[in-house]
């Protein structure tokens, strides 16, 4: 089947996902599902789903784990329903235009703009002797992100609230370039998902479930087996009063399990409390595990099919990279020529 190509009348949506940490059910419900709703809201929308592996290496990664996570992330998105014939799924590092244009934008971005980036300041504050251990790549992260977006004349960019400063600097860089060299870069609109149910760590329900936490016991990973999901939920931290009621302030553990149950079943907290009143935490935890396993089962079956056929997965990613290059390279040539560099097709 021939791939569907972009045309000027379609809304172009760019999304970058970093292959670090372990994606969990909170990521799936809070980011992946809303992303699908956005992309599928109109037949006139097409998306570029970029696995931003070059962003990942701003912090040292285990090479083999990084390669595996690239495959896992691709399999997760494809299993969640991404139509790779309509949309474009590709690793950032397979398209050289991203790094090339990032350097061009770095050369025209004032240091003061990068100095203001809160994420960089927070990360270096956590590292003793940061000048020897925090990389220049982490500092220049925003210009690579700007290149990712601006290369494609994206109309819409879904982002998390933690990326707010990075998308703001992307808009500033685009406007700055256009003032210096004439109208070239399209300033996209940025979209933040509506607030969704927050899921918390199973071992410490006072903090959010995290894909980067060193302790895997606190999250339900999308790659977890049914047996492991059940084990984690049965061992989740709760209180001792054996009363099933939603009260995040006084009963965060049981309230978090209720939120998970509600998210995968569609039942309200009130109905859950009424149905399991007096049945005890053991029975309730088992029911939560059953619901989560049933919810993830069809998705995981598809994900494992992709992971077991690396040849097909590589073919999809290679083809996606080639298609992304068809879109990005004319813009790369335009940017380079505006600056005065000698670059042609």
C-alpha positions in Angstrom: 0.0 0.0 0.0 1.4 3.4 -0.9 2.0 5.8 1.9 -0.2 8.8 2.2 1.8 12.0 1.6 1.4 15.4 3.1 -0.4 18.1 1.2 -0.7 21.8 2.0 -4.3 21.6 3.1 -3.6 19.2 6.0 -2.8 20.2 9.6 0.7 19.0 10.4 1.2 17.9 14.0 4.7 17.3 15.4 5.4 15.3 18.5 8.7 14.3 20.0 9.0 11.4 22.5 12.2 10.6 24.4 13.3 7.0 24.7 14.4 7.2 28.3 13.0 5.5 31.4 10.1 3.1 31.3 6.7 4.2 30.0 3.9 3.3 32.4 0.1 3.2 32.6 0.0 6.9 33.7 1.9 7.9 30.6 -0.5 5.9 28.5 -3.6 7.3 30.0 -2.3 10.9 30.4 -0.3 11.4 27.2 -0.7 8.7 24.6 -4.5 8.4 24.7 -5.0 12.2 24.5 -2.4 12.4 21.7 -4.5 10.0 19.7 -7.7 12.0 20.4 -5.9 15.1 19.1 -4.5 13.5 16.0 -7.7 11.7 15.1 -9.9 14.7 15.7 -9.9 15.4 12.0 -9.3 13.4 8.9 -7.3 16.4 7.6 -4.6 15.9 10.3 -1.3 14.1 9.8 1.4 13.6 12.4 5.1 13.3 12.6 6.0 11.1 15.6 9.7 11.6 16.3 11.6 9.4 18.7 14.0 12.0 19.9 17.0 9.8 20.7 19.5 12.6 20.2 17.8 14.5 23.1 18.2 11.3 25.2 22.0 11.4 24.9 22.3 14.8 26.6 22.6 12.6 29.6 24.8 9.5 29.4 22.9 6.4 28.4 23.6 2.7 28.3 24.0 2.1 24.5 22.2 -1.2 24.4 19.4 -0.1 26.7 18.9 3.0 24.6 18.6 1.0 21.4 16.1 -1.3 23.1 14.1 1.6 24.3 13.9 3.1 20.8 12.3 -0.2 19.6 10.1 -0.3 22.7 8.8 3.2 22.2 8.1 2.6 18.5 6.3 -0.6 19.4 4.3 1.1 22.1 3.1 3.9 19.8 2.3 1.5 16.9 0.4 -0.9 19.2 -1.6 2.0 20.6 -3.0 2.6 17.1 -0.7 4.9 15.2 -1.4 4.4 11.5 2.2 4.4 10.2 1.0 4.6 6.6 -0.8 7.9 7.2 1.5 9.3 9.8 5.3 9.3 10.0 7.1 7.4 12.8 10.9 7.8 12.9 14.0 8.1 15.1 15.4 11.6 15.2 19.0 10.4 14.6 18.0 8.8 11.3 17.3 12.2 9.8 20.6 14.3 9.7 18.6 17.5 9.1 17.7 17.7 12.8 21.3 18.0 14.0 22.4 20.2 11.1 19.6 22.8 11.6 20.0 22.6 15.4 23.6 23.9 14.9 22.5 26.7 12.6 19.9 27.8 15.2 22.4 27.5 18.0 24.7 29.9 16.2 22.0 32.6 16.2 20.5 32.0 19.6 21.7 34.4 22.3 23.3 32.8 25.4 21.0 34.8 27.6 18.0 32.9 26.3 19.5 29.5 27.1 20.6 30.8 30.5 17.0 31.4 31.4 16.0 27.7 30.9 14.6 26.5 34.2 15.0 22.8 33.5 18.8 23.2 32.9 19.2 25.3 36.0 17.3 22.7 38.1 19.4 19.8 36.7 22.8 21.5 37.2 21.8 22.5 40.7 21.4 18.8 41.6 24.9 17.8 40.4 27.9 18.6 42.4 30.7 19.9 40.2 28.3 20.3 37.3 30.7 22.2 35.1 32.7 19.0 34.7 29.7 16.6 34.4 26.7 18.4 32.9 27.1 18.5 29.1 26.9 21.3 26.6 24.3 19.2 24.8 22.0 19.6 27.8 22.5 23.3 27.7 21.8 23.5 24.0 18.8 21.2 24.2 16.3 23.9 23.4 17.8 24.7 20.0 17.6 21.0 19.0 14.0 21.0 20.1 13.4 24.1 18.0 15.0 22.5 14.9 12.8 19.4 15.4 9.7 21.5 15.3 10.6 24.3 12.8 12.0 21.9 10.1 8.4 20.7 9.3 6.4 23.9 9.3 4.3 22.3 12.0 0.9 23.7 12.7 0.5 22.2 16.1 2.8 20.8 18.7 1.4 18.9 21.7 3.6 19.3 24.8 3.6 18.8 28.5 3.5 21.7 30.9 7.2 20.9 31.8 8.2 21.9 28.3 6.5 25.3 28.4 9.8 27.3 28.4 11.2 25.2 25.5 8.3 25.8 23.3 8.4 29.5 24.1 12.1 29.7 23.1 11.2 27.8 19.9 8.8 30.6 19.0 11.4 33.2 19.9 14.0 31.6 17.8 11.7 31.4 14.8 10.7 35.0 15.1 14.4 36.1 15.6 15.4 34.2 12.5 12.6 35.7 10.4 13.6 39.2 11.5 17.2 38.5 10.6 16.7 36.7 7.3 13.1 37.2 6.1 10.0 35.1 6.6 11.3 31.5 6.6 10.2 29.7 9.8 6.6 29.0 10.7 5.7 29.7 14.4 3.5 26.8 15.4 0.7 26.7 18.0 1.4 24.7 21.1 -1.2 22.4 22.6 -1.2 21.2 26.3 -3.5 18.3 27.1 -6.4 18.9 29.4 -5.8 17.8 33.0 -6.2 14.1 33.4 -6.3 11.8 36.4 -2.9 11.8 38.1 -1.6 8.3 39.0 0.8 8.0 41.9 3.7 5.7 42.9 2.5 2.4 44.2 5.2 2.4 46.9 5.0 6.1 47.7 1.5 7.4 46.8 2.6 11.0 47.8 4.6 11.3 44.6 3.6 10.9 40.9 4.3 7.6 39.1 7.5 8.2 37.3 9.1 6.5 34.3 12.6 7.4 35.5 12.5 6.3 39.1 15.2 3.8 39.9 12.7 1.6 41.8 10.5 -0.2 39.3 8.1 -1.4 42.0 6.2 1.9 42.1 5.0 1.9 38.5 2.9 -0.3 36.2 5.1 -0.4 33.2 3.5 -0.9 29.8 6.0 -3.8 29.2 5.1 -5.6 32.5 3.7 -9.1 32.3 0.3 -9.8 33.8 2.0 -11.7 36.7 4.2 -8.7 37.5 1.3 -6.2 37.3 -0.6 -8.3 39.8 2.4 -8.6 42.1 3.1 -4.9 42.1 -0.6 -4.0 42.8 -0.9 -6.6 45.6 2.2 -5.2 47.2 1.2 -1.6 46.9 1.3 0.6 50.0 -2.0 1.3 51.7 -3.1 2.1 55.3 -4.4 -0.3 57.9 -8.1 0.6 58.4 -9.4 -1.6 55.5 -11.9 1.1 54.5 -12.3 1.7 50.7 -13.0 5.4 50.2 -11.5 8.1 48.0 -9.5 10.5 50.2 -6.1 11.5 48.8 -5.1 13.6 51.8 -5.7 10.9 54.5 -5.7 7.7 52.4 -3.4 8.3 49.4 -2.6 4.6 48.8 -6.1 3.3 48.5 -7.2 6.5 46.7 -4.5 6.0 44.1 -5.7 2.4 43.5 -9.2 3.7 43.1 -8.0 6.2 40.6 -6.2 3.5 38.6 -9.3 1.3 38.8 -11.6 4.2 37.7 -9.3 5.1 34.8 -9.2 1.6 33.3 -12.8 0.6 34.0 -14.8 3.8 33.6 -16.4 3.3 37.0 -16.7 6.4 39.3 -14.9 6.4 42.7 -18.4 6.4 44.3 -19.4 3.2 42.5 -16.1 1.6 43.3 -16.4 2.4 47.0 -20.0 1.1 47.1 -19.2 -2.1 45.3 -16.2 -3.0 47.5 -17.4 -1.7 50.8 -16.5 -4.2 53.5 -14.7 -6.6 51.2 -11.2 -5.7 52.4 -8.1 -4.5 50.7 -6.9 -7.9 49.5 -10.1 -8.4 47.5 -10.0 -4.9 46.2 -6.4 -5.0 45.1 -7.1 -8.3 43.2 -10.0 -6.6 41.4 -7.8 -3.6 40.5 -5.1 -6.0 39.1 -7.8 -7.9 37.1 -9.0 -4.6 35.6 -5.6 -3.3 34.7 -4.5 -6.6 33.2 -7.7 -6.8 31.1 -7.3 -3.1 30.0 -3.7 -3.6 28.8 -4.0 -7.1 27.4 -5.0 -6.2 23.8 -2.5 -3.3 23.6 0.3 -5.5 25.0 -0.5 -8.3 22.5 0.0 -5.9 19.6 3.1 -4.4 21.3 4.7 -7.8 21.7 4.0 -8.6 18.0 6.0 -5.6 16.9 8.8 -6.3 19.4 9.1 -10.0 18.2 9.4 -8.9 14.6 12.3 -6.4 14.7 12.6 -6.6 10.9 9.1 -5.1 10.4 9.8 -2.5 13.1 13.0 -1.5 11.4 11.3 -1.3 8.1 8.6 1.1 9.5 11.2 3.3 11.2 13.5 3.4 8.1 10.6 4.3 5.8 9.4 6.9 8.3 12.9 8.4 8.4 13.0 8.6 4.6 9.6 10.3 4.5 10.6 12.8 7.2 13.7 13.7 5.2 11.6 14.4 2.1 9.7 17.0 4.2 12.6 18.4 6.1 15.4 18.7 3.5 13.8 21.5 1.4 13.4 23.5 4.5 17.0 22.7 5.6 18.2 24.0 2.2 16.1 27.2 2.5 17.4 27.9 6.0 21.0 27.3 5.1 20.8 29.4 1.9 19.1 32.3 3.8 22.1 32.3 6.2 24.6 32.2 3.3 25.8 28.6 3.3 26.2 26.6 0.1 23.7 23.8 0.3 21.6 22.4 -2.5 19.5 19.3 -3.2 
